[in-house]
């Protein structure tokens, strides 16, 4: 069993940001990632994906992304791979963590490529890996092609005929604008509101720093305004950022009310309309974390992680990074993980010093004369 001070699970933007600060502090650590390449967490998303953030906000600490505008999926993936190489971060790819348990004051991290003994663990993976869709999806006619947004890549995956996109938030509207290029496209779901400016315009570029500041420093769990905004986002989702209703209408996307059930194998809207001719359904209905491999008392009665700003409430030495709304609206975004990582690394180094003192106390002989 290999021994290391800290294991970071996941080499996405959160894990790499944490690794950057651990490297700067001279900590003994390793980053484990189940993918074949750093950046594969982005390469697995839909082809047309493009970030909302300008290069300044799409960059991790210590290296700016080399794009002139908001990066696309592949540019972001390649940037993360470059980032790990540039900072000489100890990333082990192809190493999938299968179980995390406790052993005395430390942890055992079991993987498909051997086990690790660590004093501390940072979980920066598994945040959006389990598709969420309604139970009545199983009642749809088997002839209807069903995909979740986590599986969707491009319109070539779709069968001939109309496609129904369920979920009208950012991912759903992205997929709708992509699918409508080759298919009649219907978009079902409640409108979550929209950012009032075109973020790709000159006005949008001026407006962006203000929004980023609010999302990162004002709309946090520490402020009444932030707690209200986070509660609203958890309930209703974030507003449309790049896509606007005018864009959807101009593209010929047909907007419908919510899908609330199935009748005779066909989807039914909240208005009672049966969509008889739909041959494809793409569920853009969100995703859940997969932390089933964590064999530790970290979950509440509601199944949610118990933590304070990413510091596990009941397991000293365990941390989480990259969670949705971990501290602020921006926490799960590229620009948000930086501050959360800096906060956690301070806790981590203090805990490491505490473990060192305890070890020293156990090894120094006591003079009882």
DOFIRO-259233 format. One record per residue (C-alpha): x, y, z; residue in three letters; chain. Coordinates in nm, 3 decimals, decimal comma. Each point is the difference from the previous one (the first is absolute). Layout:
N
X Y Z code unit
X Y Z Ala A
...
This chain:
369
X Y Z code unit
0,000 0,000 0,000 Unk A
0,145 0,336 -0,108 Unk A
0,017 0,271 0,267 Unk A
-0,056 0,371 -0,071 Unk A
-0,098 0,306 0,198 Unk A
-0,305 0,096 -0,208 Unk A
-0,198 -0,173 -0,273 Unk A
-0,202 0,224 -0,231 Unk A
-0,274 -0,198 -0,177 Unk A
-0,073 0,151 -0,342 Unk A
0,210 0,196 -0,250 Unk A
-0,266 0,238 -0,129 Unk A
0,024 0,373 0,063 Unk A
-0,071 -0,043 0,372 Unk A
0,261 -0,270 0,056 Unk A
0,263 0,187 -0,200 Unk A
-0,062 0,326 0,183 Unk A
0,048 -0,185 0,329 Unk A
0,314 -0,167 -0,134 Unk A
0,142 0,339 -0,101 Unk A
-0,026 0,134 0,356 Unk A
0,126 -0,323 0,155 Unk A
0,304 0,018 -0,229 Unk A
0,065 0,361 0,098 Unk A
-0,003 -0,097 0,368 Unk A
0,235 -0,291 -0,056 Unk A
-0,251 -0,262 0,114 Unk A
0,043 -0,371 -0,070 Unk A
-0,297 -0,095 -0,219 Unk A
-0,128 -0,185 -0,304 Unk A
-0,300 0,059 -0,229 Unk A
-0,193 -0,309 -0,113 Unk A
-0,233 0,010 -0,301 Unk A
-0,190 -0,284 -0,162 Unk A
0,010 0,148 -0,352 Unk A
0,268 -0,083 -0,256 Unk A
0,100 0,365 -0,043 Unk A
-0,023 0,314 0,206 Unk A
-0,289 0,202 -0,144 Unk A
-0,213 -0,298 -0,099 Unk A
-0,271 0,124 0,238 Unk A
-0,052 0,277 -0,260 Unk A
0,060 -0,213 -0,310 Unk A
-0,294 -0,217 0,106 Unk A
-0,247 0,289 -0,025 Unk A
-0,204 0,096 -0,310 Unk A
0,199 0,119 -0,302 Unk A
-0,149 0,349 -0,020 Unk A
0,069 0,088 0,366 Unk A
0,153 0,343 0,051 Unk A
0,075 0,159 0,335 Unk A
-0,165 0,323 0,112 Unk A
0,328 0,137 0,132 Unk A
0,255 0,223 -0,172 Unk A
0,363 -0,124 0,025 Unk A
0,060 0,198 0,318 Unk A
-0,276 -0,194 0,175 Unk A
0,059 -0,334 -0,174 Unk A
0,356 -0,027 0,133 Unk A
0,137 -0,172 0,307 Unk A
0,265 0,166 0,220 Unk A
0,348 0,018 -0,144 Unk A
-0,077 -0,048 -0,372 Unk A
-0,236 0,191 -0,229 Unk A
-0,193 -0,192 -0,262 Unk A
0,120 0,085 -0,349 Unk A
-0,330 0,095 -0,162 Unk A
-0,120 0,343 -0,110 Unk A
-0,363 -0,064 0,086 Unk A
-0,211 -0,237 0,207 Unk A
0,163 -0,343 -0,049 Unk A
-0,183 -0,295 -0,145 Unk A
-0,007 -0,352 0,138 Unk A
0,321 -0,125 -0,162 Unk A
0,194 0,317 0,075 Unk A
-0,087 -0,032 0,367 Unk A
0,095 -0,368 0,006 Unk A
0,336 0,064 -0,165 Unk A
0,065 0,291 0,236 Unk A
-0,046 -0,221 0,307 Unk A
0,242 -0,254 -0,146 Unk A
0,250 0,276 -0,070 Unk A
-0,049 0,141 0,350 Unk A
0,095 -0,328 0,168 Unk A
0,316 -0,027 -0,212 Unk A
0,095 0,367 0,040 Unk A
-0,011 -0,016 0,381 Unk A
0,145 -0,353 0,013 Unk A
-0,292 -0,125 0,204 Unk A
0,018 -0,366 0,111 Unk A
-0,310 -0,125 -0,181 Unk A
-0,059 -0,373 -0,044 Unk A
-0,255 -0,059 -0,277 Unk A
-0,184 -0,326 -0,053 Unk A
-0,019 -0,045 0,377 Unk A
-0,363 -0,031 0,109 Unk A
-0,078 0,024 0,370 Unk A
-0,236 -0,280 0,106 Unk A
-0,017 0,054 0,376 Unk A
0,101 0,257 0,257 Unk A
0,010 -0,109 0,362 Unk A
0,164 0,104 0,325 Unk A
0,291 -0,167 0,174 Unk A
0,092 0,153 0,334 Unk A
0,093 0,365 -0,051 Unk A
0,026 -0,046 -0,377 Unk A
-0,176 -0,143 -0,303 Unk A
0,024 -0,296 -0,233 Unk A
-0,066 0,085 -0,365 Unk A
-0,072 -0,317 -0,197 Unk A
0,039 0,016 -0,379 Unk A
0,008 -0,224 -0,306 Unk A
0,378 0,042 -0,002 Unk A
0,094 -0,060 0,363 Unk A
-0,079 0,164 0,330 Unk A
0,128 0,316 0,169 Unk A
0,035 0,096 0,364 Unk A
-0,054 0,374 0,050 Unk A
-0,012 0,238 0,293 Unk A
-0,254 0,217 -0,180 Unk A
-0,229 -0,027 -0,303 Unk A
-0,155 0,263 -0,225 Unk A
-0,301 -0,124 -0,198 Unk A
-0,018 0,202 -0,322 Unk A
-0,183 -0,252 -0,220 Unk A
-0,340 -0,157 -0,055 Unk A
-0,197 0,324 0,019 Unk A
-0,208 -0,041 -0,319 Unk A
0,020 -0,363 -0,098 Unk A
-0,341 -0,155 0,064 Unk A
-0,278 0,093 -0,247 Unk A
-0,324 0,121 0,153 Unk A
-0,325 -0,060 -0,186 Unk A
-0,364 -0,051 0,096 Unk A
-0,129 -0,344 0,094 Unk A
-0,255 0,007 -0,282 Unk A
0,280 -0,006 -0,258 Unk A
-0,020 -0,380 0,014 Unk A
-0,361 0,021 -0,118 Unk A
0,090 0,152 -0,336 Unk A
-0,045 -0,216 -0,307 Unk A
0,321 -0,204 -0,059 Unk A
0,013 0,134 -0,356 Unk A
0,079 0,349 0,135 Unk A
0,373 0,063 0,017 Unk A
0,091 0,130 0,348 Unk A
0,322 0,173 0,101 Unk A
0,105 0,200 0,302 Unk A
0,195 0,323 -0,050 Unk A
0,302 -0,174 0,159 Unk A
-0,010 -0,246 -0,292 Unk A
-0,087 0,243 -0,278 Unk A
0,285 0,101 -0,233 Unk A
-0,156 0,117 -0,328 Unk A
-0,311 -0,045 -0,222 Unk A
0,151 -0,309 -0,167 Unk A
-0,110 -0,199 0,306 Unk A
-0,365 0,080 -0,067 Unk A
-0,244 -0,207 -0,199 Unk A
-0,194 0,154 -0,284 Unk A
-0,303 0,206 0,095 Unk A
-0,074 0,266 0,262 Unk A
0,208 0,031 0,316 Unk A
-0,140 0,107 0,336 Unk A
0,243 0,173 0,237 Unk A
-0,127 -0,022 0,359 Unk A
0,149 0,274 0,216 Unk A
0,029 0,361 -0,113 Unk A
0,301 0,119 0,199 Unk A
0,348 0,063 -0,141 Unk A
0,086 -0,356 -0,105 Unk A
-0,347 -0,062 -0,142 Unk A
0,003 0,315 -0,212 Unk A
0,354 -0,081 -0,119 Unk A
-0,109 -0,347 -0,112 Unk A
-0,316 0,142 -0,160 Unk A
0,197 0,252 -0,207 Unk A
0,230 -0,283 -0,108 Unk A
-0,275 -0,251 -0,084 Unk A
-0,215 0,246 -0,194 Unk A
0,269 0,016 -0,271 Unk A
-0,110 -0,344 -0,121 Unk A
-0,328 -0,083 0,178 Unk A
-0,330 0,157 0,083 Unk A
0,058 0,089 0,364 Unk A
-0,242 0,051 0,288 Unk A
0,121 0,143 0,330 Unk A
-0,205 -0,071 0,312 Unk A
0,047 0,154 0,341 Unk A
-0,047 0,305 0,215 Unk A
0,195 0,308 -0,108 Unk A
0,257 0,072 0,276 Unk A
0,052 0,364 -0,098 Unk A
0,294 0,135 -0,194 Unk A
0,299 0,230 0,032 Unk A
-0,117 0,332 -0,149 Unk A
0,299 0,058 -0,232 Unk A
0,174 -0,192 -0,278 Unk A
0,310 -0,127 0,179 Unk A
0,191 -0,030 -0,329 Unk A
-0,054 0,367 -0,089 Unk A
0,213 0,299 0,098 Unk A
-0,260 0,095 0,261 Unk A
0,010 -0,356 0,130 Unk A
0,378 0,012 0,037 Unk A
-0,036 0,314 0,210 Unk A
-0,282 -0,154 0,201 Unk A
0,181 -0,331 0,066 Unk A
0,246 0,121 0,268 Unk A
-0,289 0,140 0,204 Unk A
-0,189 -0,331 -0,017 Unk A
0,311 -0,201 0,084 Unk A
0,068 0,218 0,302 Unk A
-0,357 -0,043 0,123 Unk A
0,003 -0,377 -0,055 Unk A
0,332 -0,046 0,177 Unk A
0,005 0,255 0,283 Unk A
-0,355 0,123 0,065 Unk A
-0,233 -0,294 -0,066 Unk A
0,149 -0,228 0,265 Unk A
-0,135 -0,206 0,286 Unk A
0,121 0,272 0,235 Unk A
-0,234 0,274 -0,130 Unk A
-0,383 0,009 0,018 Unk A
-0,010 0,089 -0,370 Unk A
0,227 -0,291 -0,080 Unk A
-0,196 -0,254 0,204 Unk A
-0,318 0,110 -0,175 Unk A
0,165 -0,023 -0,344 Unk A
0,141 -0,346 0,072 Unk A
-0,336 -0,127 0,127 Unk A
-0,168 0,133 -0,315 Unk A
0,266 -0,156 -0,225 Unk A
-0,039 -0,337 0,172 Unk A
-0,375 0,014 -0,056 Unk A
-0,024 0,160 -0,344 Unk A
0,346 -0,021 -0,155 Unk A
0,220 0,281 -0,123 Unk A
-0,134 0,245 -0,261 Unk A
0,084 -0,042 -0,367 Unk A
0,339 0,157 -0,056 Unk A
0,084 -0,011 -0,372 Unk A
-0,323 -0,124 -0,153 Unk A
-0,300 0,232 -0,003 Unk A
-0,365 -0,068 -0,082 Unk A
0,041 0,208 -0,316 Unk A
0,286 -0,228 -0,109 Unk A
-0,214 -0,309 0,052 Unk A
-0,293 0,145 -0,192 Unk A
0,221 0,121 -0,284 Unk A
0,151 -0,347 -0,034 Unk A
-0,347 -0,152 -0,042 Unk A
-0,005 -0,184 0,332 Unk A
-0,356 -0,069 0,118 Unk A
-0,041 0,079 0,370 Unk A
-0,243 -0,203 0,210 Unk A
-0,110 -0,023 0,362 Unk A
0,148 -0,261 0,232 Unk A
-0,021 -0,372 -0,069 Unk A
-0,199 -0,152 0,285 Unk A
-0,064 -0,358 -0,102 Unk A
-0,051 -0,262 -0,267 Unk A
-0,320 -0,116 -0,170 Unk A
-0,001 -0,307 -0,223 Unk A
0,378 0,018 -0,021 Unk A
0,004 0,366 -0,109 Unk A
0,117 0,304 0,201 Unk A
-0,273 0,228 0,136 Unk A
0,040 0,368 0,082 Unk A
-0,140 0,183 0,303 Unk A
-0,262 0,142 -0,237 Unk A
-0,119 -0,352 -0,080 Unk A
0,143 -0,013 -0,354 Unk A
0,118 -0,344 -0,112 Unk A
0,315 0,015 -0,220 Unk A
-0,085 -0,279 -0,242 Unk A
0,274 0,050 -0,256 Unk A
0,308 0,034 0,225 Unk A
0,266 -0,258 -0,086 Unk A
0,279 0,129 0,228 Unk A
0,013 0,130 0,356 Unk A
0,307 0,164 0,149 Unk A
-0,033 0,038 0,376 Unk A
0,175 0,319 0,111 Unk A
-0,132 -0,046 0,351 Unk A
0,318 0,028 0,201 Unk A
0,235 -0,243 0,167 Unk A
0,098 -0,112 0,347 Unk A
0,338 -0,064 0,161 Unk A
0,129 -0,353 0,029 Unk A
0,176 -0,033 0,333 Unk A
-0,107 -0,360 0,055 Unk A
0,368 -0,099 0,029 Unk A
0,043 0,210 0,316 Unk A
-0,033 -0,246 0,289 Unk A
0,001 0,264 0,275 Unk A
-0,262 0,168 0,222 Unk A
-0,028 0,314 -0,212 Unk A
-0,362 -0,016 -0,116 Unk A
-0,299 0,151 0,174 Unk A
-0,347 -0,153 0,023 Unk A
-0,083 0,176 -0,328 Unk A
0,294 -0,168 -0,174 Unk A
0,188 0,328 -0,033 Unk A
0,362 0,048 0,103 Unk A
0,049 0,156 0,342 Unk A
0,265 0,267 -0,033 Unk A
0,083 0,363 0,071 Unk A
0,150 0,171 -0,305 Unk A
0,135 -0,337 -0,113 Unk A
0,142 -0,108 0,336 Unk A
-0,167 -0,329 0,100 Unk A
-0,197 0,057 0,318 Unk A
0,057 -0,340 0,162 Unk A
0,319 -0,137 -0,160 Unk A
0,318 0,202 0,075 Unk A
0,238 0,006 -0,295 Unk A
-0,269 -0,042 -0,266 Unk A
-0,086 0,285 -0,238 Unk A
-0,224 0,063 -0,300 Unk A
0,064 0,238 -0,288 Unk A
-0,207 0,091 -0,306 Unk A
-0,343 -0,057 0,157 Unk A
-0,292 0,200 -0,135 Unk A
-0,044 0,307 0,220 Unk A
0,269 -0,126 0,237 Unk A
0,041 0,356 0,126 Unk A
-0,115 0,229 -0,280 Unk A
-0,204 -0,006 -0,319 Unk A
0,334 -0,024 -0,185 Unk A
0,145 -0,287 0,204 Unk A
-0,035 -0,275 -0,262 Unk A
0,128 0,219 -0,285 Unk A
0,360 0,041 -0,114 Unk A
0,031 0,344 0,159 Unk A
-0,164 -0,118 0,321 Unk A
0,220 -0,300 0,088 Unk A
0,306 0,224 0,045 Unk A
-0,120 0,172 0,317 Unk A
-0,154 -0,318 0,142 Unk A
0,328 -0,186 -0,060 Unk A
0,198 0,271 0,182 Unk A
-0,240 -0,023 0,293 Unk A
0,029 -0,379 0,021 Unk A
0,377 -0,014 -0,033 Unk A
0,032 0,216 0,311 Unk A
-0,213 -0,247 0,195 Unk A
0,191 -0,290 -0,149 Unk A
0,344 0,132 0,096 Unk A
-0,117 0,078 0,354 Unk A
-0,138 -0,353 0,034 Unk A
0,327 -0,144 -0,136 Unk A
0,196 0,199 0,259 Unk A
-0,234 -0,133 0,271 Unk A
0,065 -0,358 -0,112 Unk A
0,376 0,065 0,001 Unk A
-0,017 0,132 0,358 Unk A
-0,198 -0,303 0,114 Unk A
0,251 -0,232 -0,164 Unk A
0,288 0,184 0,165 Unk A
-0,169 -0,020 0,342 Unk A
-0,035 -0,375 -0,037 Unk A
0,366 -0,052 -0,090 Unk A
0,170 0,229 0,255 Unk A
0,080 -0,200 0,315 Unk A
-0,142 0,138 0,321 Unk A
0,244 0,045 0,291 Unk A
-0,195 -0,124 0,303 Unk A
0,278 0,049 0,257 Unk A
